[in-house]
Amino acid sequence: PANQPSGDVVVVASDAAGNISAETTIPYVDATAPDAPTAEVTVNADGSLTIVGTSEPGSTVAVTNPDGNTETVVAGEDGAYTITTPANQPSGDVVVVATDAAGNVSAETTVPYV
């Protein structure tokens, strides 16, 4: 299945006579970073921002707000995430990154907010 964290794969073989080999354990290391998350920014009446987008399902999405604070959320099974910032955000960039279960970090997605 896709998006598996690091772990072990156990392999056995059998022949036509039904003989089964000893187990062989092969370590698997997920070293592939998730794709950069998508991000759309909407300004709310109180000056807060709502950021919606998609990322690798189950990844932790970190959104750094224009005020420099970072909010995190776990992307759903469909990869969707939503974060609403505190009110009265200054102009600046919204920066979004995703980290998968193995600790691999995506490239940043930057959305300017004016």
N, C-alpha and C positions, 0 to 999 in steps of 0.2 A: 504493500500500500504506500501511497505517497506521504510525504512529510513525516517520516519515521525518525525519531531521535536516534542517537548513537546506541549501540547495544551489541548483541551477539546473534549470529545466525547459526543454528545447529543443523548439520547435514548428516544424513545416513543414506546408505545405498542398499539395495536388495537385488539379488539375482533371480533367474527364472526358477531355481530350486527353492526359493524362499529364504535363503541365507541372508542375514542382515549384518551389515558392517557395524563396527564401533562408531559412536558419534564423533564427529569432528566439529569443533567450535571455531567459527571464523568471526573475528571482531568486525563490526561495521561502525564507521565513524562518519557522521553527517558533517561534512565540512562545507556544504553549499549554503551560502547566504540566501535569505528570501529575496524575492524581487522587491524593488523599492515600492512602498505603499502608494496608493493614489490618495489624493486629498482635495476636497472642495471646502472652501471657507464661506460661511454665511454670517453676516453681521446681524445681531439681535438688537432690539430696541434699547436695551440697557447697556449697550456697548460690549456685551460679551460676544464671543464667537462660538459658532457651532462648526466643528470640523467633522466631516463624514468622508469615508473612503473605504477602500478594500486593501487587504493585506493577506499574507499566507494564513489560512485558517489556524486558529490556536496560537498565533504569534502574539507577543506583547508589543503593542504599538505605543511609542512614546511621542508625545506632541509637545514641543517647546513653544510656548506662547510668545507673542511680541514683548510681554513684560519680563521674559526670562525664566518664568516658572515652567516646570514640566509636569504634564498630566500623563498617566498611563491607563491603558485599557487592554483587555485581551480580545483579539478579533474572534468573531463567532465562527461557527462551523462553515458558514458561507463566506467567511473572510471579511464580512462587514464590521465596521467599527464606527462609533460616534463619541465625540468628546465635546463638552461645552465648557468654555473657559470662564473664569471669574469676570465680572462686569468691568467696564471702562478700560479696555485694552488699548495701549498706545499703538501708533503706527509701527510697522516693522514686519519681520518675517515670521511665518508659522513654519516650523521645521518638524518633519515627521520621519521617524525611523521605525523599523520592525526588528524584533529579535526572536528567532525561533527557539524551539525547545532545547536544541543543542547549543545555544548561545551564539549562533551566527547572526551577525548584524547586517541589515540591508544598507544600500546606499540611501542617502537622505533625499527626501522630497521637500522642496522649499516653495512655499506659496506666499508672495508678498501681500501684506495687508496695509492699506493706507487709510 
